[in-house]
């Protein structure tokens, strides 16, 4: 029974064998067999490498960010012609939000025209609106000339003549200067009467910056009115090796200005002491902003501009040239995440993949120029299947930059600034790892072996037939 069953089982053999005596080995067949073996091994190695490699799938979906999720904007920007004294960062967005003079997450560093650091970095502080006298106090001229402003010709001589000289740098067109004018004259008369010329301790003066442009630039005057304190002919205060100057930022009433002048008179000839309303600031022409902002994911704008309560600015003569050290969105990836991002990103990562503005300078020899940068931001989410803890949101952007002078375009703002406008794309790119499927790998192996073996058999048969024909031709010629 068993032999009969085995005989029936043999009848379903798909691979029936020919006796060895009935087969013929040829040199061409051996050559093709060796070549076939190497080809199969090569293709098997390629299939194995492809199977082991990470496969990704890229999908474009509507942004899946959670409702109310905030976007982080990181920046480091230098403006070599905008003093830190009144340089501010404002932010506004399409939902009506407008925040002026951001300070919590922003640090300012005074710099010179060559972008070198001057003094220590500081956290910006809010400035309050100064108070004014409701009714301008009256005053009487005596033998002291308090109405004629100082000029370049006599400024140094007057400043060096007294222990303390308080100077009001003003512009006639400035409304704040106009409000301060009568009070300043009244305080000047009062102080000069109480501290006569022979006392030599203190004097008050003023400088018209529209007439003495170079003198005001020499002392880094960017806002009007600016009240500076000079001691023994100089406003230079050296503290911890840094050069600073003293400015008055308090209220502008007769009472407050008089208290400030009396305190300075008492400190005349002594080391620099604290006087209410007087603060020290670095003597420099420029400012560096660094930090980050958290904003809603709606179109918005960052404004770098000169602004200060109770001050006017000559925007037509301001230079907002700047250099972007970096400007990117989201969090910076760790080395492991960056390597994974490089591996899974559809086209890999370029040097400027997340920061198209990095290291770029935007300059103009003229003043009163507004710079605009328009950025389209796209979110790419990397979702590794084997290492879900390394999932990462990467933000990339394109940018177009433009500059124009004030008054060239109707409807533009009335002050020079550097504006960075961002707009997030509603489309999110999701890159995921495709799972490795073993059956596809096994199918590919079978296809490689079977296909190559079959093709090689066809080629061997063709070569064998050609050889047989050639032999017959040779025999016919011999006969």
C-alpha positions as CSV (number, residue, x, y, z in Angstrom):
1,X,0.0,0.0,0.0
2,X,2.8,2.3,0.9
3,X,4.7,2.0,-2.4
4,X,1.5,2.7,-4.4
5,X,0.9,5.9,-2.3
6,X,4.4,7.0,-2.9
7,X,4.1,6.3,-6.6
8,X,0.9,8.5,-6.8
9,X,2.7,11.2,-4.8
10,X,5.5,11.2,-7.3
11,X,3.1,11.9,-10.1
12,X,2.5,15.5,-8.9
13,X,6.2,16.4,-9.1
14,X,6.4,19.7,-10.9
15,X,10.2,19.4,-11.3
16,X,10.7,16.1,-13.0
17,X,14.4,15.2,-13.4
18,X,16.2,13.9,-16.4
19,X,18.8,11.2,-15.9
20,X,22.3,12.5,-15.8
21,X,23.3,10.5,-18.8
22,X,20.7,12.4,-20.9
23,X,22.1,15.9,-20.0
24,X,25.0,17.6,-21.6
25,X,27.3,20.2,-19.9
26,X,28.7,23.0,-22.2
27,X,31.3,25.7,-21.7
28,X,28.8,28.4,-22.7
29,X,26.3,27.0,-20.2
30,X,28.9,27.1,-17.4
31,X,29.8,30.7,-18.3
32,X,26.2,31.8,-18.2
33,X,25.6,29.9,-14.9
34,X,28.5,31.7,-13.2
35,X,27.3,35.1,-14.5
36,X,23.8,34.2,-13.4
37,X,25.0,33.3,-9.9
38,X,26.8,36.7,-9.5
39,X,23.8,38.6,-10.8
40,X,21.4,36.8,-8.5
41,X,23.7,37.5,-5.5
42,X,24.0,41.2,-6.5
43,X,20.2,41.6,-6.9
44,X,19.6,39.8,-3.6
45,X,21.9,42.2,-1.8
46,X,20.2,45.2,-3.4
47,X,16.8,43.9,-2.3
48,X,18.0,43.2,1.2
49,X,19.5,46.8,1.4
50,X,16.2,48.2,0.1
51,X,14.3,46.2,2.6
52,X,16.5,47.4,5.5
53,X,16.3,51.1,4.4
54,X,13.7,53.4,5.9
55,X,10.8,54.0,3.7
56,X,8.8,57.2,4.2
57,X,5.5,58.5,3.0
58,X,4.7,62.2,2.6
59,X,1.1,63.4,3.0
60,X,-0.3,66.9,2.7
61,X,-3.1,67.6,5.2
62,X,-4.9,70.6,6.7
63,X,-2.9,71.8,9.6
64,X,-3.6,69.6,12.6
65,X,-2.3,72.0,15.3
66,X,-4.3,72.1,18.5
67,X,-6.7,75.1,18.9
68,X,-4.9,77.9,20.6
69,X,-1.5,76.5,20.1
70,X,1.2,79.2,20.0
71,X,4.1,79.6,17.6
72,X,7.6,80.4,18.9
73,X,9.6,82.9,16.9
74,X,13.4,83.1,17.7
75,X,15.4,86.1,16.6
76,X,18.8,87.8,16.9
77,X,19.0,91.0,14.9
78,X,21.5,93.9,15.0
79,X,20.6,97.5,14.0
80,X,23.9,99.5,14.0
81,X,22.2,102.9,13.6
82,X,19.3,102.6,16.1
83,X,20.3,103.3,19.7
84,X,19.1,101.0,22.4
85,X,17.8,104.0,24.4
86,X,14.6,104.1,22.4
87,X,14.8,101.0,20.2
88,X,11.7,98.8,20.7
89,X,10.1,95.6,19.4
90,X,6.3,95.7,18.7
91,X,4.2,92.8,17.5
92,X,0.7,92.8,15.9
93,X,-1.5,90.2,14.3
94,X,-4.6,89.8,12.1
95,X,-6.8,89.3,15.1
96,X,-6.2,92.8,16.4
97,X,-3.6,92.1,18.9
98,X,-1.0,94.8,19.3
99,X,1.7,94.7,21.9
100,X,4.2,97.6,22.1
101,X,7.7,97.6,23.5
102,X,8.0,93.9,24.4
103,X,10.4,93.3,27.3
104,X,9.8,89.9,29.0
105,X,11.6,87.6,26.6
106,X,13.7,90.2,24.8
107,X,17.2,91.3,25.6
108,X,18.9,94.4,24.2
109,X,22.7,94.7,23.7
110,X,24.2,98.1,22.8
111,X,26.6,97.8,19.8
112,X,28.7,100.1,17.7
113,X,28.6,100.6,14.0
114,X,30.8,97.6,13.5
115,X,28.4,95.4,15.5
116,X,30.8,95.1,18.4
117,X,29.3,94.9,21.9
118,X,29.3,98.0,24.0
119,X,28.5,97.4,27.7
120,X,26.4,94.5,29.0
121,X,23.2,93.1,27.7
122,X,20.1,94.3,29.5
123,X,16.4,93.4,29.8
124,X,14.3,96.1,28.3
125,X,12.1,98.1,30.7
126,X,8.8,99.7,30.3
127,X,8.9,103.5,30.1
128,X,6.1,105.6,31.6
129,X,4.4,108.6,30.1
130,X,6.0,111.7,31.8
131,X,3.7,114.2,33.5
132,X,3.6,117.9,32.6
133,X,2.4,121.0,34.3
134,X,-1.2,121.7,33.5
135,X,-0.6,125.4,33.7
136,X,2.7,126.7,32.5
137,X,4.5,128.5,35.4
138,X,5.5,132.1,34.8
139,X,9.0,133.4,35.0
140,X,10.9,136.6,34.9
141,X,14.2,137.2,33.0
142,X,16.9,138.8,35.1
143,X,20.6,139.1,34.2
144,X,20.9,135.5,32.9
145,X,20.4,134.6,29.3
146,X,18.3,131.4,29.4
147,X,16.5,131.7,26.0
148,X,19.5,131.3,23.6
149,X,20.4,127.7,22.8
150,X,24.0,126.5,22.9
151,X,25.8,125.8,19.7
152,X,28.8,123.8,18.6
153,X,31.0,126.8,19.0
154,X,30.4,127.4,22.7
155,X,29.0,124.0,23.9
156,X,32.3,122.5,25.2
157,X,33.3,125.8,26.8
158,X,30.0,126.2,28.7
159,X,30.0,122.5,29.7
160,X,33.5,122.6,31.1
161,X,32.8,125.8,33.1
162,X,30.4,124.1,35.5
163,X,30.4,121.0,37.7
164,X,27.0,120.0,36.3
165,X,25.4,121.1,33.1
166,X,21.8,119.8,32.3
167,X,21.1,120.1,28.6
168,X,17.7,119.8,26.9
169,X,18.2,118.6,23.3
170,X,15.1,119.6,21.5
171,X,13.5,120.2,18.1
172,X,11.1,123.1,17.5
173,X,8.6,120.9,15.6
174,X,8.4,118.4,18.5
175,X,5.0,118.8,20.4
176,X,6.6,117.3,23.6
177,X,9.4,119.9,23.4
178,X,6.8,122.6,22.9
179,X,5.0,121.5,26.1
180,X,8.2,121.3,28.0
181,X,9.5,124.6,26.8
182,X,7.9,127.1,29.3
183,X,8.5,124.7,32.2
184,X,12.1,124.3,31.2
185,X,12.6,128.1,31.1
186,X,11.0,128.5,34.5
187,X,13.1,125.9,36.1
188,X,16.2,127.3,34.4
189,X,15.5,130.8,35.8
190,X,14.8,129.4,39.3
191,X,18.0,127.2,39.4
192,X,20.2,130.0,38.0
193,X,18.8,132.4,40.7
194,X,19.4,130.0,43.5
195,X,22.9,128.9,42.2
196,X,24.5,132.1,40.9
197,X,27.3,132.2,38.4
198,X,29.9,132.6,41.1
199,X,28.7,129.3,42.7
200,X,29.8,127.3,39.5
201,X,28.1,124.1,40.5
202,X,25.2,123.8,38.1
203,X,23.7,125.3,35.0
204,X,20.8,124.4,32.7
205,X,20.9,124.9,28.9
206,X,19.3,123.7,25.7
207,X,20.4,122.8,22.2
208,X,18.3,123.1,19.0
209,X,19.0,119.8,17.1
210,X,17.6,121.1,13.9
211,X,20.3,123.8,13.9
212,X,23.1,121.8,15.5
213,X,22.7,118.4,13.7
214,X,26.3,117.3,14.1
215,X,26.4,118.2,17.8
216,X,23.3,116.1,18.5
217,X,24.7,113.2,16.5
218,X,27.9,113.4,18.5
219,X,25.9,112.8,21.7
220,X,23.7,110.0,20.1
221,X,20.5,112.1,20.3
222,X,17.7,110.1,18.6
223,X,14.6,111.4,20.4
224,X,13.2,114.8,21.4
225,X,13.4,116.1,24.0
226,X,16.5,114.3,25.4
227,X,17.7,115.7,28.7
228,X,21.4,114.8,29.3
229,X,23.6,115.5,32.3
230,X,27.2,116.6,31.7
231,X,29.8,116.7,34.6
232,X,32.9,118.8,34.2
233,X,32.4,119.1,30.4
234,X,31.6,115.5,29.7
235,X,28.7,113.2,29.7
236,X,31.0,110.1,29.9
237,X,30.4,107.8,32.8
238,X,32.8,104.8,33.1
239,X,31.2,102.0,35.0
240,X,32.7,98.5,35.2
241,X,34.9,99.5,32.2
242,X,31.8,100.5,30.1
243,X,31.2,104.0,28.8
244,X,27.7,105.4,29.6
245,X,25.9,108.6,29.7
246,X,23.3,110.0,32.1
247,X,19.8,110.9,30.9
248,X,16.7,112.1,32.7
249,X,13.5,110.1,32.2
250,X,11.3,111.4,35.0
251,X,8.3,113.6,35.0
252,X,8.6,117.0,33.3
253,X,6.9,119.2,35.8
254,X,8.6,122.2,37.4
255,X,8.6,120.5,40.8
256,X,10.2,117.3,39.5
257,X,12.8,119.0,37.3
258,X,13.7,121.3,40.2
259,X,14.2,118.4,42.5
260,X,16.4,116.7,40.0
261,X,18.5,119.8,39.5
262,X,18.9,120.4,43.3
263,X,20.0,116.7,43.8
264,X,22.6,117.1,41.0
265,X,23.8,120.4,42.5
266,X,24.3,118.7,45.9
267,X,26.3,115.9,44.2
268,X,28.5,118.3,42.3
269,X,32.1,117.4,42.6
270,X,31.3,114.0,44.2
271,X,31.3,110.5,42.6
272,X,28.2,109.8,40.5
273,X,25.3,109.2,42.9
274,X,21.8,108.1,42.4
275,X,19.4,110.8,41.4
276,X,15.7,110.1,41.0
277,X,14.6,110.1,37.4
278,X,18.2,109.9,36.1
279,X,19.4,106.7,34.5
280,X,22.6,105.5,32.8
281,X,22.7,104.1,29.3
282,X,25.5,102.8,27.1
283,X,27.0,105.3,24.7
284,X,26.6,103.6,21.4
285,X,25.0,104.1,18.0
286,X,23.3,100.7,17.6
287,X,21.3,98.0,19.3
288,X,21.1,94.2,19.1
289,X,17.8,92.4,19.8
290,X,17.8,88.7,20.8
291,X,15.1,86.5,22.4
292,X,11.9,84.8,21.4
293,X,8.2,85.5,21.1
294,X,5.1,83.3,21.5
295,X,2.4,84.3,19.1
296,X,-0.9,82.9,17.8
297,X,-0.8,81.0,14.5
298,X,-2.3,83.8,12.5
299,X,-0.7,86.3,10.2
300,X,1.3,88.9,12.1
301,X,4.2,91.3,12.0
302,X,7.3,92.1,14.1
303,X,8.2,95.8,14.1
304,X,11.7,97.0,15.1
305,X,11.3,100.7,15.5
306,X,12.2,103.7,17.6
307,X,9.5,104.5,20.1
308,X,9.2,106.2,23.5
309,X,6.4,107.8,25.5
310,X,6.8,111.5,25.7
311,X,9.3,111.6,22.8
312,X,9.2,112.5,19.2
313,X,11.5,111.0,16.5
314,X,12.8,112.4,13.2
315,X,12.1,109.2,11.2
316,X,13.1,110.8,7.9
317,X,16.7,110.9,9.3
318,X,16.7,107.5,10.8
319,X,18.7,104.6,9.4
320,X,17.1,101.1,10.1
321,X,19.8,99.1,8.3
322,X,20.1,95.7,10.0
323,X,21.8,92.3,9.9
324,X,19.8,89.2,10.7
325,X,22.0,86.7,12.7
326,X,19.1,84.3,12.9
327,X,15.4,84.2,12.5
328,X,13.6,80.8,12.8
329,X,10.4,79.3,14.0
330,X,9.7,76.6,16.5
331,X,12.3,74.8,18.6
332,X,15.8,74.0,17.4
333,X,16.1,70.2,16.9
334,X,18.5,68.2,19.1
335,X,21.4,66.4,17.2
336,X,19.4,63.1,17.2
337,X,16.3,64.8,15.9
338,X,18.2,66.7,13.3
339,X,19.8,63.5,12.0
340,X,16.4,61.9,11.8
341,X,15.0,64.9,10.1
342,X,17.9,64.8,7.6
343,X,17.1,61.2,7.0
344,X,13.3,61.4,6.6
345,X,12.9,64.8,5.0
346,X,11.6,64.3,1.5
347,X,14.5,66.2,-0.1
348,X,17.0,66.2,2.7
349,X,18.1,69.4,4.6
350,X,19.9,72.3,3.1
351,X,22.1,74.6,5.1
352,X,19.4,77.2,5.4
353,X,16.4,74.8,5.6
354,X,14.9,76.5,8.7
355,X,16.4,80.0,8.4
356,X,16.5,81.7,5.0
357,X,17.5,85.1,6.6
358,X,20.5,83.8,8.6
359,X,23.6,86.0,8.1
360,X,21.9,88.4,5.6
361,X,22.5,92.2,5.8
362,X,20.0,94.8,4.6
363,X,21.6,98.2,4.3
364,X,20.8,101.5,2.5
365,X,23.0,104.7,2.5
366,X,19.9,106.9,2.8
367,X,17.8,107.5,5.8
368,X,14.0,107.2,6.3
369,X,13.9,103.7,4.7
370,X,11.5,101.0,5.8
371,X,12.5,97.4,5.3
372,X,9.9,94.7,4.9
373,X,10.4,90.9,5.0
374,X,7.5,88.7,4.1
375,X,7.7,85.1,5.2
376,X,5.5,82.1,4.3
377,X,5.9,79.5,7.0
378,X,5.2,75.8,6.4
379,X,5.0,73.1,9.1
380,X,6.6,69.7,8.4
381,X,5.9,67.0,11.0
382,X,8.2,64.0,11.2
383,X,6.7,60.9,12.7
384,X,9.2,58.0,13.0
385,X,7.4,54.7,13.5
386,X,10.2,52.9,15.4
387,X,11.2,55.9,17.6
388,X,8.0,57.8,18.3
389,X,9.7,59.8,21.1
390,X,11.7,61.6,18.4
391,X,8.6,63.0,16.6
392,X,9.3,66.6,15.7
393,X,7.6,69.7,14.2
394,X,9.9,71.5,11.8
395,X,9.1,74.9,10.5
396,X,10.5,76.1,7.2
397,X,9.8,79.4,5.3
398,X,10.3,81.3,2.2
399,X,11.0,85.0,2.3
400,X,10.7,88.0,0.1
401,X,12.4,91.3,1.1
402,X,11.6,94.8,0.0
403,X,12.6,98.4,1.0
404,X,11.1,101.8,0.3
405,X,11.5,105.4,1.4
406,X,8.9,107.1,3.5
407,X,6.4,108.9,1.3
408,X,7.0,106.7,-1.8
409,X,3.9,104.6,-1.3
410,X,0.5,106.0,-0.4
411,X,-1.0,104.6,2.8
412,X,2.3,103.4,4.3
413,X,3.2,104.1,7.9
414,X,4.7,107.4,8.8
415,X,7.8,106.1,10.4
416,X,10.9,104.1,9.3
417,X,11.0,100.6,10.7
418,X,12.2,97.0,10.0
419,X,9.2,94.8,9.7
420,X,9.1,91.0,9.6
421,X,5.7,89.7,8.5
422,X,4.9,86.0,8.8
423,X,2.0,84.0,7.5
424,X,1.5,80.3,8.2
425,X,0.4,78.0,5.5
426,X,-2.9,76.1,6.3
427,X,-1.3,72.9,4.7
428,X,0.8,70.7,6.9
429,X,3.3,68.2,5.5
430,X,3.4,64.9,7.5
431,X,6.3,62.5,6.9
432,X,5.8,59.0,8.3
433,X,7.8,55.8,8.2
434,X,6.3,53.0,6.2
435,X,6.3,49.6,7.9
436,X,8.6,46.9,6.4
437,X,6.5,44.0,5.0
438,X,8.2,40.7,4.9
439,X,6.0,39.1,2.3
440,X,7.0,41.8,-0.2
441,X,10.7,41.1,0.5
442,X,10.2,37.3,0.0
443,X,8.2,37.9,-3.2
444,X,11.0,40.1,-4.5
445,X,13.6,37.4,-3.7
446,X,11.5,34.8,-5.5
447,X,11.0,37.1,-8.5
448,X,14.8,37.8,-8.6
449,X,15.8,34.2,-8.5
450,X,13.1,32.8,-10.7
451,X,13.3,35.7,-13.2
452,X,17.1,35.7,-13.6
453,X,17.2,31.9,-13.7
454,X,14.5,31.8,-16.4
455,X,16.1,34.5,-18.5
456,X,19.5,32.9,-18.2
457,X,17.9,29.5,-19.3
458,X,16.5,31.3,-22.4
459,X,19.8,32.9,-23.2
460,X,21.6,29.5,-22.7
461,X,19.1,27.8,-25.0
462,X,19.7,30.4,-27.7
463,X,23.4,30.1,-27.4
464,X,23.2,26.3,-27.6
465,X,21.1,26.5,-30.7
466,X,23.5,28.9,-32.4
467,X,26.4,26.6,-31.6
468,X,24.5,23.6,-33.1
469,X,23.8,25.5,-36.3
470,X,27.4,26.6,-36.5
471,X,28.6,23.0,-36.1
472,X,26.3,21.8,-38.9
473,X,27.5,24.5,-41.2
474,X,31.1,23.5,-40.5
475,X,30.3,19.8,-41.2
476,X,28.6,20.7,-44.5
477,X,31.6,22.7,-45.6
478,X,33.9,19.8,-44.8
479,X,31.7,17.3,-46.7
